[in-house]
Amino acid sequence: MDTIYADYSISMSEFKKNPAQVLRSAGEKPVAVLNHNRPAFYMLTPRLFEALIDEMTDRDLNDLVRTRLAQKDTAIEVDIDAI
């Protein structure tokens, strides 16, 4: 059985009847659309999708900072006023 990462789920056939109503009913929560009782896709509002993208970007930046901090000993010090 697949894990469903949503508070709400709906069958594909029910979803196709009125997708806009499903979106309104879910509010800001994700909806798992199921095909043969397995998640086929997740429906997200633009606001939630943007929040997920922001979170992923923040994680990527955190990883970059950690990598650069680990390489701090090899950094070359510069004087910004010398330019």
N, C-alpha and C positions, 0 to 999 in steps of 0.2 A: 504494500500500500504506500502511495506517495504522500509525503507531508504537504499539507495545504497551509500556505503562509498568508491566510486572510481570515477575517472574522466572518465574512459572508461568502457563500458559494451558490452557484446556480448552474443548472444544466445548459448545455449549448442550445438545445431546442427552445428552452424557456427564454434564454438570453436573446435569441434571434427575434422573438416576438416583439420585444420592446426594449432595446438596449438603453434608450434614454431614461426610461422609468427605473431600470436597474441602477443606473448612475445616480439618479435623484434619491432613490431609497437608501443607497449606501452612504450618502453624504461624503465625508472625507476618508472613508475607509476603503481599502482595496477589496476587490471582488474576484474570487477565483471562478473562472468559467470552466466547467468540467465537460469532458468528452469521454463517455463510457466510464464515468466516476473517477476520472483522473484529470488533474489540472491541465488544460489546454493552453490557457493564458490567463494573465491577471489584468484586470481593468483598473486603472488608476486615474484619478483626476489630475489635471495639469499641475495643480498646486502640490500634490503628493509626489508626483514624478519629479518636479523641480527640487523638492526637499531631498529625495533620494540621490539625485545627481549632485547636489551640494554636499551631501554627506560623503559620497564616494570621492569627490574632489578633495575634501578636507582630509580624508584618510590617505590619499595619494600624496598630498603635501606633507602630512605628518611623517610618512615613510621617507620622503626626500630629506626632510629636516633631520631625522634620525641618522640617515646614511651620511649626510654631510657632517653632523656632529661627531660621528665615529671617525671621520677622516680629518678632524680638526688639527691633529698633530702635523699633518703634511701641508697645512695651509700656509700661504705666503702673505705676510703682513704688508699692507700698503698704507701710505699716507694720502688721504683724499685731498688734503690741502696742497700737496706737492704738484698737482696737475695744473 
